[in-house]
Amino acid sequence: MAEIKATEILIKSKFRVQKHGEVFTPAWMVKKMLDIEGIKEFAENLTANFLEPAAGTGNFMVAIQERKLNMVKKNYCETLTQYENYSLIALASIYGIELLEDNAQECVMNMYEYYHDVYTEVAHKFGKKPKKNVLNSAKVIIKANMSQGDFLTKLASNGEPIIFSEWKATNDLGGKDKTITVNRTEYTLQDIYDKKKNELGSLYKAPAIIHQVDLFGEFEEPENIQSSEQNLRYSTVKITDVYKEELESID
């Protein structure tokens, strides 16, 4: 009997092809492109940044993640802690932009599921279970590095500039430290084009801080209750703790 091979789904509908030119890249072509000399070495580099401007459901991003995590397993897996730290650093170097909402959500899910599965496999080899803080940090990194928007206009779906986070290690990664701390800094896509260098920890837009009301004190008039923007930045934290998204005041 002839072997039956699974067929990849390369389009979701004729309408989407006609309106958005949406056709997914088959796995064999992704592999062939990533095997090109120069690109292959880049895809296996721990900190080399990749930006996929039309991410789709993540075919390229997951394939790059696979190569980077294979490299981490080979070179940074003396302990589970070392793998956790270096796998998150590798994950933090992969970025994507996708125009369509459902694709962007599916891409995030596919990236996370692949990380979860590989991390679980490595943890079991050490006789341990995956840690929630590592998985939660992976979620935050993936979501921060994936934007639903238009690469050409550099705008997100809400009309605001596309924002990405740089995750800069404070350690000498060549020393193979088992615990890595990072500075998270936000950049707009235009900033990246302009090769702008933002201050470490800076946010594109600081969150509004609502002043707390003392319920046992005197009641204030509604117009006296105000929100204000503080001068905040991301705290320097362990990469396994970035899920906390800690902020600190700038003196």
N, C-alpha and C positions, 0 to 999 in steps of 0.2 A: 504494500500500500504506500502511496506517495506521502511524503511528510507534509503536514499542514502547518504553514507558518502564520503567525499572528500578523495581522495587517495594521499598521499605524494609521491613526486617524489624523489626517493632515489639514482638514477643513472642518469647521463646525456647521456652516451653512453657506449656500450660494449667495445669500443676501450679504453676509459678512464679507465674503470675498469681493463682491461687487462694490460695497460701500467703503470697506476699510483695506482691501487688498490683503486680507488675512489668510495666509497659508503657512502652516507650521513647518519647520525644517525637520526632515526625517533624521532619526538617530544615526544612521550610517553616514549622512553628510556632516552632521555635527562632529562625529569622531574624526572624519577625514580632514575637516577644517582645523580641528584642534591638534592634529598630528603634523601640521605644516611646521617646518623648521623655523624656529624663532618663537612661534606661538606656543608650541609644545613646551618649551622650556619655561615660558612665561606662565603657562597654566599650572605648572608644577612648582612655582615659586611661592614661598610662604606669604609674602607681603605684597606681591605684584597686584595692583588694582585692575579689576575688569569692570567695564560698564557696558551692559547690553541695552542699546537704545530702543529696541523693539522686543521686549522680553517674552511676549506671548505667555505661555503657561510654564516657562522656565526650562525649555529643552537645553539651551546653551548654559544657563546658570547652574543647573543641577549637574551637568556634565563637567563643568569647571570645578564645582564643589567636589565632585567625586575624585578628580585628579589631585586636588589640593589635599583632601583628607587622606588619600592613599599615601601621599608624600609625608604627611604628619605621622601616620601610623608607622612608616618606615624609619623616620628620623627623630621623632619626638614622642616616643611611647615607652620610655623607661619606667614610668609610673603612670597610673591613671590620672593623677593630678596634672602631670606634664601634658598628657594627651588633651585633657579638658581645656587647659589654657591655650595651647598652640592650635587646637582645632577651632577655637573661637576666634583667634587671631586670623586664621585662614579664612573663616567664614566672613569676617568683617571686611575682607578685601573684595567682595563680590557685590556689584551694584546692578540695578536694573530699572528701566522705565517702561511702562506699558500703558497704552491709550485706553484699553477697554477694562472696565471694572471687574468683570467676572474672570478675565484672564489674569489680572493683577492679583486677585485673591487666590486663584488656583496656583499661581507661581509661588506665592508666599507659603501656601500649604505644602506644595511639592518640595520646596527647599527645606522646610522644617521637618517633614516626614523623613527625608533622606538623612538629614543630620541626626535625628532621633534614632533611626534604625542603626546607623553606623556606630553611634556613641553607645547604644545599648549593647551591641555586639562586642565592642572593646571593653566595656565595663564588665561584662560576663566573663571575659578572658582573665580578668583580674579577680574574679570571684566576688564582684560587687554589683550594686544596682546603680542605674543612672541617678544623678543628683538633680533635685528640682531647681536649684539655683542655676545650674549649668544650662538646663533645658530652657528655663525662663529667660536667661541671658541670650541664648540663641534666638529665641522668639523676638526679643527687642532688637537685636542686631539685624535680623532678616527684615523686619517691618521697617526699620529706619533706613535700610539700604535699598528698599523697593518702593518706587513712587508710581502712583497712577497719574499719568499726565502725558503731555505732548513734548517729545524731545526737541522738535523744531521750534516751538514757541517758548520752550523752557518753563512752561507753566503747568502746575498740577491741575487736577480736575476741578478744584475749588477756585481756580483763577489766581491763586497765590503762586509765588515762585517755587519751583521744585527744590526741595531741601534734602541734602544728604549729610550724613555724619561721617567725619573722619575719626577713626579709632587709633590714636597714636600711642604705641607702647612706650613706657618710660624706661623699660629694661633694655639691656643689650641682648637682643634675641639670639645672637650668635653664641652667647654663653649658655644657652639651653636652660635658663632659669625655669624652675618648675611652677613658679607663681608670677603672673604678669599683671602689672597695673597699667591702666590706660587713661589718657585724656580724650574725652569726646568733644569734638568741635563741629559745629554746624556750618555748612556752606550752601549757598544757592548754586544751581547749575551755572548761572552766569558768573558767579565768583570763580568757579572751577575753570570756566573758559578763559577768564581774565587772569588766571593764575594768581588770584588774590590770596594773601596769607592772613587768616583771621587769628585773633588772640586765642590761645589755648582755652578750651572750655566754653567759648562764646556760643550763645544761642542766636538764631535768626530773630526770634521774637520772644521776649521774656513773658512768662505767664503772669496774668494779673493776680495780685494778692488781695483777697478780701479781708478787711479788718474785722477781727472777731468782736462780737458784742457781749458784754458782761450781762448775763440774764438777771443777775441779782443786784445790778447797779441801777442807776437812773436810766430811764428809757431815752434814747436819742430820737430826734426827729429823723424820718427816713432820708431827708436830703443830706443829713450829716454823716450818713453811713456811706463811705466811699471805698472804691478799689484803687489801688495804685500799682505801678510797675516798679519793682525793685531791680537793682543792678545785680543780676544773677549770672552764674556760670555753672557748668557741670563740674562736679567734684571729681578729683582723681581717685579712681577706685580699682579694685581687682577686676579683671575682665570677667570673672565668674559672678560678679556682683553688679554688672551694668544694668540688670533688670530693675534695680531699685530706682534708677534714673535720678540719683541724688543731685541736688543743687545747693550752692552755697553763695552767700552774699559777697560781693566784691567790695573791699574796703576803699 
